[in-house]
Amino acid sequence: MAGQEDPVQREIHQDWANREYIEVITSSIKKIADFLNSFDMSCRSRLATLNEKLTALERRIEYIEARVTKDLPDSLDGTLAIIFNKAGNDEPLIQHTPLTTVCTPLYMLPIF
């Protein structure tokens, strides 16, 4: 009789070990899902903030473009006077440039 109980007890112990292993795996999956949900919410919040900032910048750019276009004298005929200071010279160099060439993204403009 003792020989028959031994395999049964082994099966019971193996079953409990399997259940504990499944519980650990399930708990780990829940932790990963919680982290991913938290990360998703954080990213969405940050992207929404960036979107608001970009929208505000776009509005400011449109406003400035409208002001520049409105304030252009008729004598320039669609050009914009850009003033450059030559290195070592106090006199400015005035250059009339078509507006289409002025619309360069700010990150591409050289810094003097």
N, C-alpha and C positions, 0 to 999 in steps of 0.2 A: 504494500500500500504506500509505503514511503517513496518507492521508486516512481509511482504514478503521480504523486503530488509534486515531485521535484520538477518535471517538465511543465506542469500547470503553473507552478510558482514562477518558473522562468518566463513563461509567456506573460504572466501578470506583470512581472518586473519589466520585461521588454515593452509591454504595452504602456506602462507608466513612463518609461524612458522616452518612448516615441511621443507620447502626449506632451511631456515637458519640452522636448525638442520642437514640436509643432508650436507650442506656446511661445517659445523664444523667437522662432521665425516670425510668427504672427505679430508679436510685440515689436520686432525690428521693422517689419513692413509698415506698421502703424506709425512708428516714429519717422520713418522716411517719408511717408505720405504727409504727416504733419509738417515736416520741414519743407517739403516741396510746396505745400499750400501757403505756408508763411512766406517763402521766397517769392512765390508768384504774386502775392499781395504786395510785398515790398517793391518788387519790380514794377508792378502796375502803378503804384503810388508815385514812384520816382519818375516813371515815364510820363505820367499825367502832369507832374510838376514841370518837367522839361518841355512838354507840349505847351503849357501855359506860357512859359518864358519865351519859347520860340514864336508863339502867336503874338506876344507883346512886341518882340523885336521886329517881326514882319510888319506890324502896324506902324511902328516908329519909322521903319525904312520907307514904307509907302508914304507916310506923312512928309518925311524929309525929301523924298523924290518929288512929291507934289509941290512942296515949297520951292525947291530948286528950279523946277520947270516953270512955275508961276513967276518967279522973280527974275527970270532971264530977260535981259534987254532984247528988244527986237533986232538990234543991230548985229547981234551975234548969230542970228539965224540958225538956231538949233545947235549951237556950240556952247561949251562951258569954258570960262576962263579959269585955268589952273595956274596957280602961282608956285613956282619952285624957287628955292633959295640955293644958289650955287655955293658949293663949299668954298669958304674963304672970301666970299664976295657978299656985301650987304645988299646989293641991288637985286631985286627979284627978277626972274625970267617969267614973263607972262606968255602962256601958250593957250591958244584957242583949240579945244579938242571937241570932236563930235560927241554928243551925249551917249551914243551907243558904246563908245570906248570907255566911258567913265563907269559903266555898270559892271565893273569887275568885282568879284567877291572879295571881301575885305581880307581874307586870309591869303589872297594872292598878291596883294599890294606890297611893294617893297617898303621897308622901314628905313627912313633916312636918319 
